Amino acid sequence: MTRMLARLGAVAVLVWGTLAQAQTKSPDFNGSGQVDFGDFFLFADVFGAQQGGTKFNAKFDLDGNGKVDFDDFFLFAKDFGKTFVPQTSQNDLRSQWSHGTCTGQGTVRFTASPMGVEDISAIIPMGLMVDAHVTPIDHQYYVPKDVSAGRYRYDVRVPADGFIVHIQRRTVFVGDVSDPNRTTDDFRLVIEHSCTFWTYYDLMTQLDQTILDQTGGGPSKMGPPTLTRIPVKAGQVIGKVGGQTLDVGVVNGEVTLPGFVVPSHYDREPWKVHTVDPFDAFDEPLKSQLLTLNPRKALPRGGKIDYDIDGRLVGNWFRENTNAYAGAAGDSRYWSGHLSIVYHAIDTSKVTVSLGDFNGRSRQFWVKGNAPDPATVTASSGPVKYELVQIGIGSSGQTFPGISTAVQGVVLLQMVEDRRLKVEIFPDKTAADVAGFTSAALIYER
């Protein structure tokens, strides 16, 4: 199961992240509410800077091409003199997801399960880290009873009344762990329940004909989303899933998670900082029925994705000058600069290290000895060596008899400031082999 999630789960992040990254950035660089000479002088000071250079700052790179150039100046000049109301992530979602057509406010209650309860073998909580999902995953996985039953075996239903506002198709696998036998042809869609509350599904294998009829046949190929406004009712079948998991995420624009020290680092996926526990939206007795399928016993039962504590090692980090979560411009493996030091989604007592680049691919490990607790490590702690071992349980909580306990490598860490971290990875080494940092050490930040 872990391998299946590594194959399938990584895909969703890249495609939708690219869409969010393409949004126009604010030309009001100083946040005054007016695009004026104060912003121009800031822009002029970094004009000509390129990604990787000391003066480069991604907020001035308005077109996201990795350099501050005349293309950015023309975008800035277009808005010069305008009053600019800064957008929050919530407003971005009203535009990006509901394309300015949303109605209503507040949360809704879910009266239908995304899949029939009888069709689900497990619900994997948020916070898992697998393959290119280097930081904790912001959605749950609904695992079908029989993943060998074909791609169109199980119905996918709407949890509450709303509108399908986005449909996107994916035909190319993205990730570090591929399966040549897997067919990649999936759909992701967003259901708006109000101007502040959405559900999204991903890895659907088929759209229902009633939906296709209202979209001119739906997206014919991978690319930008089809913008729709299709009314749907709770319990309505909108498609199929089979042979793989169904991603289920719930987003509440009125909630901002406190465990992301710098929320703007996640502008590539602006919904992430507003992600909430899907279980909390379901009415009883459905909520209890779904919880019995969840292997996580810790609170919050639906999982946790925000672990940052300012000035502490715990949480997410991003390699310096790589645009935080968005990754370096032009790098299709945007996750290669990600690092997460948190706790396992199922066994929350276990410190888990997730690396975007361990010997050229993303990997996840437990820590031998399970210490020190990253929530206690500060800039005064000095260097910390974590010996990395294989994770001892599967994504559904199952154990693997005979799993190797051999050390797979070492990660050496030292907080040099509250939001700067020195990192060096030593594959195939033990703590005794690592005397200290070398010239290959990198700086991560948040």
C-alpha positions in Angstrom: 0.0 0.0 0.0 2.8 2.4 0.8 4.3 1.8 -2.6 0.9 2.4 -4.3 0.5 5.8 -2.5 4.1 6.7 -3.5 3.1 6.1 -7.1 -0.2 7.9 -7.1 -0.2 10.5 -4.4 2.7 12.5 -5.7 1.0 13.3 -9.0 -1.7 15.6 -7.5 0.6 18.1 -6.0 2.7 19.0 -9.1 -0.2 19.6 -11.5 -2.2 21.7 -9.2 0.8 23.5 -7.8 1.7 24.6 -11.2 -1.7 26.1 -11.7 -1.4 28.1 -8.4 2.1 29.2 -9.2 0.9 30.8 -12.5 -1.2 33.4 -10.6 -0.1 37.0 -10.9 1.9 38.2 -7.9 1.2 41.5 -6.2 3.0 44.5 -7.6 2.4 46.3 -4.3 5.8 45.2 -3.0 5.7 47.3 0.2 2.1 46.4 1.1 0.9 50.1 1.2 -2.2 49.4 -0.8 -1.0 51.6 -3.7 1.3 50.7 -6.5 3.6 53.8 -6.5 7.2 55.0 -6.5 7.9 53.3 -3.2 7.3 50.0 -4.9 9.3 51.2 -8.0 12.4 52.0 -5.9 12.3 48.5 -4.3 11.9 46.9 -7.8 14.8 49.0 -9.3 17.1 47.9 -6.5 16.8 44.2 -7.5 16.4 44.7 -11.3 18.6 42.2 -13.1 18.8 39.8 -10.2 18.5 36.1 -11.1 17.5 33.1 -9.0 20.4 31.8 -6.9 21.9 35.3 -6.7 22.2 37.2 -3.4 19.8 40.0 -4.5 17.1 37.8 -6.0 13.7 37.9 -4.3 10.9 35.9 -5.8 8.2 38.5 -5.0 9.7 40.8 -7.6 9.8 38.1 -10.3 6.2 38.7 -11.3 6.2 36.3 -14.2 8.0 33.5 -12.3 10.8 33.0 -14.9 13.6 33.0 -12.3 14.9 36.6 -13.0 13.8 40.2 -12.4 13.8 41.6 -15.9 11.9 43.9 -18.3 9.0 41.4 -18.6 8.4 42.0 -14.8 8.8 45.7 -15.3 6.1 45.8 -17.9 3.7 43.9 -15.6 4.6 46.3 -12.8 4.1 49.4 -15.1 0.6 48.1 -16.1 -0.6 48.4 -12.5 1.4 51.6 -11.6 -0.8 54.1 -9.9 -3.6 51.6 -9.0 -5.0 51.0 -5.6 -4.2 47.4 -4.8 -6.1 45.4 -2.2 -3.8 42.6 -1.1 -5.3 39.1 -1.6 -5.4 36.5 1.1 -5.3 32.8 0.3 -9.0 32.7 0.9 -9.6 35.4 -1.8 -7.2 33.5 -4.1 -9.4 30.4 -3.8 -12.5 32.4 -4.6 -10.8 33.4 -7.8 -8.7 30.3 -8.6 -11.3 27.7 -7.7 -14.7 29.5 -7.9 -13.5 31.9 -10.6 -15.4 34.8 -9.0 -18.8 33.1 -9.1 -19.2 31.7 -5.6 -22.2 32.2 -3.4 -22.9 31.9 0.3 -20.6 31.9 3.3 -19.5 29.5 6.0 -19.3 25.7 6.4 -21.8 23.0 5.5 -22.5 19.5 6.9 -21.6 16.4 4.9 -24.5 13.9 4.7 -22.9 11.5 2.1 -19.6 9.7 2.0 -17.3 10.3 -1.0 -17.3 6.5 -1.5 -19.8 4.0 -0.1 -18.7 3.0 3.4 -19.0 -0.6 2.3 -16.5 0.1 -0.6 -13.7 1.4 1.6 -11.0 -0.7 3.2 -9.2 2.2 4.9 -9.1 5.9 5.2 -5.5 7.1 5.4 -5.2 10.3 7.4 -3.7 13.6 6.3 0.0 14.1 7.1 1.4 11.0 5.4 4.7 11.7 3.6 5.5 9.5 0.6 7.6 9.9 -2.6 7.2 13.5 -3.9 4.9 14.4 -1.0 7.9 15.4 1.0 5.9 17.7 3.3 2.8 16.3 5.1 0.0 15.6 2.7 -3.0 17.9 2.8 -5.7 15.3 1.9 -6.9 11.9 3.0 -6.8 8.7 0.9 -9.9 6.6 0.6 -8.6 3.1 -0.2 -11.0 0.9 -2.2 -11.9 -2.6 -0.9 -10.5 -4.3 -3.9 -7.8 -2.4 -5.8 -7.6 -5.2 -8.4 -11.3 -4.8 -9.3 -10.6 -2.5 -12.3 -10.4 1.3 -12.8 -14.2 2.0 -12.9 -15.4 -0.2 -10.0 -16.5 2.2 -7.3 -18.9 5.2 -7.3 -17.7 8.6 -6.2 -20.3 10.8 -4.6 -20.8 14.4 -3.6 -20.7 14.9 0.2 -23.0 18.0 0.3 -24.9 20.2 -2.1 -22.7 22.6 -4.1 -21.2 23.3 -7.5 -18.4 21.6 -9.4 -16.2 24.6 -10.4 -13.0 23.0 -11.6 -12.2 19.9 -13.5 -8.7 19.0 -14.6 -7.3 15.9 -16.3 -3.9 14.3 -15.8 -2.3 11.9 -18.3 1.4 12.0 -17.3 2.8 10.5 -14.1 4.9 12.8 -11.9 7.0 11.6 -9.0 10.2 9.7 -8.2 8.7 6.2 -7.8 7.0 5.1 -11.0 5.2 1.9 -12.0 5.4 0.9 -15.7 2.2 -1.1 -15.4 0.1 1.8 -14.1 -2.2 3.7 -16.4 -2.2 7.5 -15.8 -5.5 9.1 -16.8 -7.1 10.7 -13.8 -9.3 13.6 -12.9 -9.3 16.2 -10.2 -12.3 18.3 -9.4 -13.3 21.0 -6.9 -16.8 21.3 -5.4 -17.7 24.7 -4.0 -20.1 24.6 -1.1 -19.9 28.3 -0.3 -17.4 31.2 -0.9 -15.3 29.9 2.0 -15.8 26.1 2.0 -14.7 23.5 -0.7 -14.2 19.8 -1.2 -11.7 18.5 -3.7 -11.3 15.0 -5.1 -8.3 13.7 -7.0 -7.3 10.5 -8.8 -10.9 9.9 -10.0 -10.6 7.5 -12.9 -13.8 8.5 -14.7 -16.4 11.3 -14.8 -20.1 10.5 -14.9 -21.8 11.1 -18.2 -24.1 13.7 -16.5 -21.1 15.8 -15.7 -19.4 15.3 -19.1 -22.6 16.4 -20.9 -22.4 19.7 -19.1 -18.7 20.3 -20.0 -18.7 19.5 -23.7 -17.1 16.1 -22.9 -14.8 17.3 -20.2 -11.1 18.0 -20.5 -9.7 16.0 -23.4 -6.1 16.2 -22.4 -3.8 17.3 -19.6 -3.6 21.0 -19.1 -5.4 24.0 -17.5 -8.7 23.2 -15.7 -12.1 23.4 -17.3 -14.0 26.1 -15.4 -17.5 25.0 -14.7 -20.5 25.7 -12.5 -22.4 22.5 -12.4 -24.9 22.2 -9.6 -24.7 18.9 -7.7 -26.6 17.3 -4.8 -25.4 15.4 -1.7 -25.1 11.7 -2.6 -25.0 12.3 -6.4 -22.7 10.0 -8.3 -20.2 12.1 -10.2 -17.7 9.5 -11.3 -15.7 6.4 -10.6 -12.5 5.3 -8.9 -10.7 1.9 -9.0 -7.3 0.4 -8.9 -6.0 3.3 -6.8 -6.9 5.5 -3.9 -9.3 8.5 -4.0 -7.8 11.8 -2.6 -10.3 13.7 -0.5 -9.5 17.2 0.9 -11.7 19.8 2.6 -10.8 23.5 2.7 -12.2 26.2 5.0 -11.1 29.7 4.0 -12.2 31.0 7.4 -9.5 28.9 9.1 -5.8 29.4 8.8 -3.6 26.7 10.3 -1.2 28.0 13.0 1.6 25.6 12.3 2.9 27.3 9.1 5.3 29.9 10.3 5.3 31.7 6.9 1.9 31.0 5.1 3.0 32.8 2.0 5.6 30.0 1.4 2.7 27.9 0.2 1.3 30.3 -2.4 1.9 27.6 -5.0 -0.9 25.6 -3.3 -2.9 28.4 -1.5 -5.5 26.0 -0.1 -2.9 24.2 2.0 -2.9 26.6 4.9 -6.8 26.4 5.1 -7.0 22.6 5.1 -9.2 21.2 7.8 -10.1 17.7 9.1 -12.6 16.2 6.7 -14.1 14.0 9.5 -15.3 17.1 11.3 -17.7 17.9 8.4 -19.6 14.7 8.5 -22.9 14.2 10.3 -23.4 11.2 12.6 -23.7 8.3 12.3 -21.6 8.6 9.1 -18.7 10.3 10.9 -18.3 7.4 13.3 -18.6 4.8 10.5 -15.8 6.5 8.6 -13.6 6.9 11.7 -13.6 3.1 12.2 -11.8 2.9 8.9 -9.0 5.3 10.1 -5.9 3.7 11.6 -4.8 7.0 13.3 -5.8 7.1 17.0 -4.2 10.4 17.9 -6.0 13.8 17.8 -6.8 15.3 15.4 -8.2 12.0 14.1 -8.2 13.2 10.5 -4.5 14.0 10.6 -2.2 17.0 11.0 -0.1 18.8 8.4 1.2 22.0 10.2 4.0 21.3 12.6 6.2 24.5 12.4 7.3 26.1 15.7 9.2 29.3 15.2 12.8 28.9 16.4 12.5 25.1 16.6 13.7 22.3 14.3 10.3 20.7 13.9 8.2 21.4 10.8 8.9 22.1 7.1 12.0 23.7 5.6 12.9 24.7 2.1 16.3 25.0 0.4 17.5 28.6 0.2 16.7 30.5 -3.0 14.3 27.9 -4.3 11.0 29.8 -3.9 10.0 27.9 -0.8 7.3 25.3 -1.6 7.1 26.3 -5.3 10.6 25.1 -6.0 13.3 26.6 -8.2 12.1 28.0 -11.5 12.3 25.4 -14.3 12.8 22.5 -11.9 10.1 19.9 -12.6 11.1 18.1 -9.3 10.1 21.1 -7.3 10.0 19.0 -4.2 13.7 18.3 -4.3 14.3 21.3 -2.1 11.8 20.3 0.5 12.6 18.9 4.0 10.2 17.9 6.7 11.0 16.9 10.3 7.8 16.0 11.9 5.9 12.9 13.3 4.5 9.9 11.6 0.8 10.2 10.5 -0.2 6.9 12.1 2.4 6.4 14.9 2.7 9.9 16.1 5.3 9.0 18.7 7.9 8.5 15.9 10.1 11.3 14.6 10.0 11.1 10.8 12.5 12.8 8.4 11.3 13.4 4.8 13.9 14.4 2.3 13.4 15.8 -1.2 16.8 14.7 -2.4 18.4 11.6 -0.8 20.7 10.1 -3.4 18.8 11.7 -6.2 15.2 10.9 -5.1 12.8 11.7 -2.4 12.8 9.4 0.7 11.2 9.1 4.1 12.7 7.6 7.2 12.3 7.1 10.9 15.1 8.2 13.3 17.1 5.5 15.1 16.6 6.0 18.8 13.8 8.5 18.1 15.7 11.4 19.6 16.2 14.2 20.0 12.6 15.5 19.7 12.8 18.1 16.9 10.4 20.3 18.9 13.1 20.8 21.5 16.0 21.6 19.1 16.9 25.3 18.9 19.8 27.4 17.6 21.5 26.9 20.9 21.4 23.1 20.6 24.3 22.8 18.2 24.6 20.1 15.5 22.1 17.2 15.6 22.8 13.9 13.9 19.8 11.7 13.0 20.6 8.2 11.9 17.9 7.2 9.3 16.2 3.9 9.3 13.3 2.4 7.3 9.8 3.3 8.4 8.4 0.3 10.3 4.7 0.5 9.4 2.6 0.9 6.3 0.3 3.8 5.3 -2.7 1.9 6.8 -0.9 1.0 10.0 0.1 -2.5 9.0 3.4 -3.9 10.2 6.0 -5.6 8.0 7.7 -8.6 9.7 11.4 -8.7 9.2 11.8 -5.1 8.0 15.5 -4.0 8.1 16.6 -1.9 11.0 20.0 -1.1 9.4 21.0 2.6 9.2 20.4 3.9 5.7 22.2 7.2 6.2 22.7 10.2 8.3 21.3 13.7 8.2 23.3 16.4 10.0 21.3 19.5 11.1 22.1 22.7 12.8 19.8 25.7 13.3 22.0 28.7 12.7 19.2 31.1 13.2 15.5 30.8 14.2 14.5 30.4 10.5 17.7 29.1 8.9 18.9 25.6 9.0 22.2 24.0 7.9 21.8 20.6 6.4 24.0 17.9 5.0 22.9 14.4 4.0 25.2 11.4 4.2 23.7 8.3 2.4 25.0 4.9 3.5 26.9 6.4 6.5 26.4 5.9 10.2 26.8 8.6 12.9 30.3 7.3 13.7 31.2 8.0 10.0 30.2 11.7 10.2 32.6 14.0 11.9 30.9 17.2 11.0 29.7 19.4 8.1 31.6 19.6 4.8 31.6 22.0 2.0 28.6 20.2 0.6 26.3 21.5 3.4 23.3 23.5 2.3 21.1 26.2 3.9 17.4 25.7 4.3 15.0 28.4 5.5 11.4 29.2 6.4 
